[in-house]
């Protein structure tokens, strides 16, 4: 996402968000820690995404991902 941050292991050509678009996120990355190459082991990608974003998977996600992945329930 922040591929244009020089101290990260990113690629400025593939960065989705530039400093002009997300100045607050860039300021936070410049002032504090920049998590780069942050990987999480999850049962499915929906779990891994929640683990990387907030360090736990919510109750709704825990209970509904099997139905969502089998196309028996809509992702809300």
C-alpha positions as CSV (number, residue, x, y, z in Angstrom):
1,X,0.0,0.0,0.0
2,X,2.8,2.4,0.9
3,X,5.2,1.4,-1.8
4,X,6.7,4.9,-2.1
5,X,8.0,4.8,1.5
6,X,11.8,4.6,0.9
7,X,12.7,2.7,4.1
8,X,10.3,-0.1,3.3
9,X,10.7,-3.1,1.1
10,X,8.3,-1.7,-1.4
11,X,8.2,-0.7,-5.0
12,X,7.1,2.9,-5.7
13,X,5.8,1.9,-9.1
14,X,3.3,-0.6,-7.6
15,X,2.3,1.4,-4.5
16,X,-1.5,2.0,-4.4
17,X,-1.5,5.1,-2.2
18,X,0.8,8.1,-2.7
19,X,1.7,10.7,-0.1
20,X,-0.6,13.2,-1.8
21,X,-3.6,10.8,-1.3
22,X,-2.8,9.5,2.2
23,X,-0.7,12.1,4.0
24,X,-1.8,11.0,7.5
25,X,-0.8,7.3,6.9
26,X,2.5,8.4,5.5
27,X,3.1,10.7,8.5
28,X,2.4,7.8,10.8
29,X,4.7,5.5,8.9
30,X,7.5,8.2,9.0
31,X,7.1,8.9,12.7
32,X,6.6,5.4,14.1
33,X,7.2,1.8,13.0
34,X,6.6,0.6,9.5
35,X,5.3,-2.9,9.3
36,X,6.8,-4.4,6.2
37,X,6.5,-8.0,5.0
38,X,4.1,-8.7,7.8
39,X,2.7,-12.2,7.4
40,X,0.1,-14.1,9.4
41,X,-0.9,-17.8,9.4
42,X,-4.7,-18.2,9.2
43,X,-7.1,-20.9,8.2
44,X,-8.3,-18.9,5.2
45,X,-7.4,-15.5,3.8
46,X,-10.4,-13.9,5.6
47,X,-8.9,-14.9,8.9
48,X,-5.4,-13.8,7.9
49,X,-6.6,-10.4,6.8
50,X,-8.3,-9.8,10.2
51,X,-5.2,-11.1,12.1
52,X,-2.9,-8.6,10.2
53,X,-5.4,-5.7,10.7
54,X,-6.3,-6.1,14.3
55,X,-4.5,-9.2,15.8
56,X,-7.7,-11.3,16.2
57,X,-10.5,-12.6,14.1
58,X,-14.0,-11.4,15.1
59,X,-16.8,-13.7,16.2
60,X,-18.8,-13.0,13.0
61,X,-15.9,-14.0,10.8
62,X,-15.1,-17.1,12.8
63,X,-18.6,-18.4,12.5
64,X,-19.5,-17.5,8.9
65,X,-16.4,-18.0,6.8
66,X,-17.2,-21.7,6.0
67,X,-20.6,-20.7,4.6
68,X,-19.2,-17.7,2.7
69,X,-16.3,-19.7,1.2
70,X,-18.8,-22.4,0.0
71,X,-21.1,-19.8,-1.6
72,X,-23.9,-20.6,0.8
73,X,-23.9,-17.1,2.4
74,X,-23.3,-13.6,1.2
75,X,-20.3,-11.6,2.5
76,X,-21.7,-8.7,4.4
